[in-house]
């Protein structure tokens, strides 16, 4: 059976059709409002009956996008120096030699932190 032609995302751009967009619209206008106030405003303005949990979910999602934490990037495993088992074995040998030269884990850690700066 053939797939239906995409009609576009017209309903996704209309807050009267999209509850989350209606909540985001109200939150943009009233950023410090309580969830119950947002629920009432969405009901009056757009006609949606939403729960406070949905308001909290939309707020959380918007905060996640703007929290400023760095995201993990998918890296190419071949681009990292520790791509093979042989590289790990060699790194362990270097770490053992470093521990022997510095005398303790604390000294080795302090040395590595000094190099990292």
Backbone torsions as a table, in degrees:
resi	resn	phi	psi	omega
1	UNK	NA	137.7	-178.1
2	UNK	-74.7	149.5	179.0
3	UNK	-79.0	143.8	178.4
4	UNK	-70.8	147.9	178.2
5	UNK	-69.1	140.4	179.3
6	UNK	-68.3	132.4	-178.8
7	UNK	-94.6	0.9	-178.8
8	UNK	94.3	175.4	-178.3
9	UNK	-105.9	46.8	-178.4
10	UNK	-61.9	-41.2	-178.1
11	UNK	-72.7	-20.2	179.4
12	UNK	-76.2	-21.3	-177.7
13	UNK	-96.2	-3.5	-177.3
14	UNK	-106.6	117.3	-179.2
15	UNK	-66.5	-15.1	176.1
16	UNK	-77.9	-16.8	178.5
17	UNK	-105.8	-19.2	-171.5
18	UNK	-122.3	111.3	-176.7
19	UNK	-64.5	-42.4	-179.0
20	UNK	-63.8	-40.1	178.0
21	UNK	-66.1	-37.1	176.7
22	UNK	-63.0	-42.0	178.6
23	UNK	-64.6	-44.6	179.3
24	UNK	-62.0	-37.4	178.8
25	UNK	-63.6	-44.9	179.7
26	UNK	-67.4	-40.9	179.8
27	UNK	-65.2	-33.6	178.0
28	UNK	-65.7	-37.0	-179.9
29	UNK	-77.8	-34.7	-178.1
30	UNK	-127.8	75.3	-172.8
31	UNK	-67.7	-24.7	-177.9
32	UNK	-101.3	9.0	-177.7
33	UNK	-71.2	151.5	175.8
34	UNK	-76.6	161.8	-176.1
35	UNK	-61.3	-39.1	180.0
36	UNK	-64.8	-36.9	177.4
37	UNK	-67.1	-38.1	178.2
38	UNK	-65.8	-41.6	178.5
39	UNK	-58.9	-46.1	-179.7
40	UNK	-64.9	-40.5	-179.6
41	UNK	-66.9	-39.3	178.5
42	UNK	-65.1	-40.4	179.4
43	UNK	-63.9	-44.1	-177.8
44	UNK	-71.6	-43.3	-172.8
45	UNK	-82.1	-41.6	-173.1
46	UNK	-114.9	-10.8	177.4
47	UNK	82.4	9.1	179.1
48	UNK	-89.9	139.0	170.7
49	UNK	-101.1	110.3	-178.9
50	UNK	-118.8	157.3	178.0
51	UNK	-94.0	159.3	179.1
52	UNK	-63.0	-30.7	179.0
53	UNK	-61.8	-35.3	178.7
54	UNK	-69.0	-35.9	176.8
55	UNK	-63.1	-45.3	178.7
56	UNK	-62.1	-38.8	179.9
57	UNK	-64.1	-44.6	-179.6
58	UNK	-64.9	-40.5	178.2
59	UNK	-63.7	-42.5	-179.8
60	UNK	-63.2	-44.8	-179.8
61	UNK	-62.2	-39.8	179.9
62	UNK	-70.1	-34.2	177.6
63	UNK	-70.8	-32.8	178.4
64	UNK	-63.9	-36.0	-179.2
65	UNK	-72.8	-24.9	-173.3
66	UNK	-114.8	14.9	-174.4
67	UNK	-78.2	-13.6	174.1
68	UNK	84.3	0.4	178.4
69	UNK	-74.0	141.9	178.0
70	UNK	-69.6	139.4	179.4
71	UNK	-89.2	150.9	175.3
72	UNK	-72.0	133.4	178.0
73	UNK	-99.9	142.1	174.7
74	UNK	-79.0	119.0	-177.6
75	UNK	-108.2	156.6	176.3
76	UNK	-75.2	121.7	-177.6
77	UNK	-60.5	-25.4	179.3
78	UNK	-75.7	-18.1	-178.3
79	UNK	-80.4	-19.1	179.6
80	UNK	-85.0	148.4	-179.0
81	UNK	-70.9	-17.2	-177.7
82	UNK	-100.8	50.9	-173.7
83	UNK	-86.8	-17.4	-176.0
84	UNK	-129.1	163.5	178.5
85	UNK	-64.2	-34.7	179.7
86	UNK	-64.2	-37.9	178.1
87	UNK	-65.5	-38.0	177.4
88	UNK	-64.9	-43.1	179.5
89	UNK	-62.4	-41.8	178.8
90	UNK	-65.2	-40.5	178.9
91	UNK	-65.2	-38.6	177.9
92	UNK	-64.0	-39.0	177.9
93	UNK	-63.9	-42.1	177.7
94	UNK	-64.1	-39.8	179.4
95	UNK	-65.1	-40.0	178.2
96	UNK	-63.8	-41.5	178.0
97	UNK	-65.8	-37.9	177.6
98	UNK	-64.0	-44.2	177.9
99	UNK	-62.1	-39.4	179.7
100	UNK	-67.0	-39.3	-178.4
101	UNK	-71.9	-36.1	-176.8
102	UNK	-90.1	-22.0	175.6
103	UNK	95.7	-25.7	179.6
104	UNK	-156.7	164.9	178.2
105	UNK	-66.0	-38.0	-179.6
106	UNK	-62.3	-43.6	178.9
107	UNK	-66.7	-40.7	179.0
108	UNK	-64.2	-41.8	178.5
109	UNK	-64.0	-43.4	179.1
110	UNK	-62.4	-39.9	179.3
111	UNK	-65.0	-45.3	-180.0
112	UNK	-65.4	-37.7	177.8
113	UNK	-67.0	-36.9	178.0
114	UNK	-65.8	-37.3	178.3
115	UNK	-70.6	-30.6	-175.9
116	UNK	-72.4	-23.2	-175.5
117	UNK	-79.7	NA	NA
